[in-house]
Amino acid sequence: MGCLGNIVWILCGGIWQALAWCLVGLLWCVTIVGIPIGRQCFKFASLAFAPFGKEVQYGGGAPSLIANIFWIVFGGVPLAICAAANGLILCCTIIGIPFGLQCFKMAKLALMPFGARIV
């Protein structure tokens, strides 16, 4: 079921979310200081391509908190808004609700990506 969900997910806007994560990752990798943040963006782009069957666990400590604060200021808000808007649109139909929930998972991840693990 996860494979079918991932295929439909790509058609329902998942490709655009993954490309947005890749674009933000490339922008972060322009500077040497931003490379760790860019690498994290690429990890989450792979999650955005195929989110079904995967969960996100949050943890971390003070370094993750500091990185999340910089992230929210410099790149997290636009990704979160796009994912939440896509989720709202998909939740308008009964068939789109599982895909909308995945969008909300990505929106939460867009606000707090550091200290998160994909399981």
N, C-alpha and C positions, 0 to 999 in steps of 0.2 A: 504494500500500500504506500510505503514511503517513496518508492521509485516513481509511481504514478503521480503522487502528490508533488514531487519535485519537478516533474515534467510540466504539469499544469501550472505550477508556481512560476516557472520561467516565462510562460506565456502570459501570466497575470501581472507582470510587472517586476518580477524578481530580477530579471536581467538588468533593468535600469537601476535598481538598488545596488546590485553588485558592481556595476560600472561606476556608480557614484562613489562607492567605497574605494574603488581602484583609483579614481581621479583624485580624491582627497589624499590617498596614500602617496600618489606621485607628487602632489604638492608638498606634503610633509617631507619627502625624501630630497627635496631641493637643497635643504640645509643639512649639515652633518649632525646637528643637535636633534633634528626631527626624524632621523632615520629609524630609531626604535619605534616611534609613533607610527611612521609609515608602514613598517613591517607588521604592526598590529592591525592596521587598516587592511592590509592584504589578507591576513588571516580571516578577518571578518567578511571580506569580499567572498571568500570561498564558502563561508556559511550562508551568505546571501544568495549564492547560486543554488544551494541545496539545503534548506533549513529543516526539512521534515526528517524526523528520526534523530535529531540532535537537540541537545539541551545546553543551556548556558548556566554555569554555576558562578556565583559572584563571591569574591573573597578579596584578599589583598590587605594592605595596611596603609601606612602613611605615604610611602612612595606612590602607591596607586591613587590615593586621594589627591595628591599634588598633580599627578599626570592627568587625572580626570578634570581637575579645575582648569588646567591649561587647554585641555581638549574641548571642554564646553565653550570656552571663550573663543577658540580659534577654528573650530570646525564641526563640533558635535550638533549644534542647534539646527543648521540646515538639513543635515542628514536625518535627524529625528523628526523634523517637521514633514519632510517628504515621505518618510516611512509611515508616520501617523496619518497623513492625508490619504495615502494609498490604502492603508488599513480601513479607514472610514468608508472609502468608496467601495472596497470589496465587501465590507460587512453589510452593505445595503441589500444584498441578496443572500438567501439561505445557503446557496452553493458556495458563495465567496467567504463565508464566515471563517472556515479553517485557515484560509489564505490571509484574511484580515488579521487573525490572531498572530500569524507568523510575522506580519508587518509590525504589529505592536511589540513583538519580541525584539525585532530589529530596531525599533524606535528606542526602546529601553536600553539596548546595547549601544546605540549611537550616543546616548547621554553618559553612559558609564562603561567604556570599553576596557579600561585598565583594571586588572584584578579579576577579570572574567576569564573563565575557561570553557571551551567547547567540549562537551562530553557526548 
